[in-house]
Amino acid sequence: AEAVCGGADLPVSDVLDVLTQLVDKSLVVVEVGRRSAWYRLLEAVRQYGASCLTASDEVEATQARHATHYMALAERVSPELSGPRQEIWLDRLEREHANMRAALHWLTECGDAGGRLALATELAPFWLAHGHITEGLRWLAAALDATTSSDRTTQTRRAHALNGAGRLAHLHADYAEGVALHQ
């Protein structure tokens, strides 16, 4: 919430106070877990908030901050997905899955092919581990189709994306596609 909502109109230091006020008014629901608290909006409140945001001139900046935050989270989590805290981070990504999808949609809408490729590539191990095979394959294929291997960074990212897509295609029982992607 601080990463997405904090800014010129609402200082980051005030976000938690505002969030607490919304919880007190039952406009935001708090779910307390073993390791952290999660906040979510009731669907009617979410729809109303989305319509207000769309009507404002802040929608693009807010969506950009949202995508940036979730790209950073995916980059931070990715190395942890093969470590001793794998279960914790996979659970966190599952809980954030809708936000990751929203970030991928935004990156697609705004034409940030490199950002979409980066985020999809970082999420490939999560999609593999949690069985989101078709979805992961779809996102990686679209991201690969939208980019070219024009620079070294993109070439490296594309290689990782092709590997992830190849593994997903194999698990999807599309062996010919898996081989083609790996080649």
HUSULFEN-V583620 format. One line per field, one symbol per residue. ss: DSSP state (H for helix, E for strand, L for the rest). burial: + if it has 16 or more other C-alpha atoms within 10 Angstrom, else -. Layout:
# HUSULFEN-V583620
ss->???
burial->???
This chain:
# HUSULFEN-V583620
ss->LHHHHLLLLLLHHHHHHHHHHHHHLLLEEEEELLLLEEEEELHHHHHHHHHHHHHLLLHHHHHHHHHHHHHHHHHHHHHHHHLLLHHHHHHHHHHLHHHHHHHHHHHHHLLLHHHHHHHHHHHHHHHHHHLLHHHHHHHHHHHHHLLLLLLHHHHHHHHHHHHHHHHHHHHLLLHHHHHHHHL
burial->---+++-----+--+---++--+---++++----------+--------------------++++++++++-++--++--+----+--++--+---+-++++++++++---+++++++++++++++++----+--++-++++++--+------+--++++++++++++++-+----++--++-
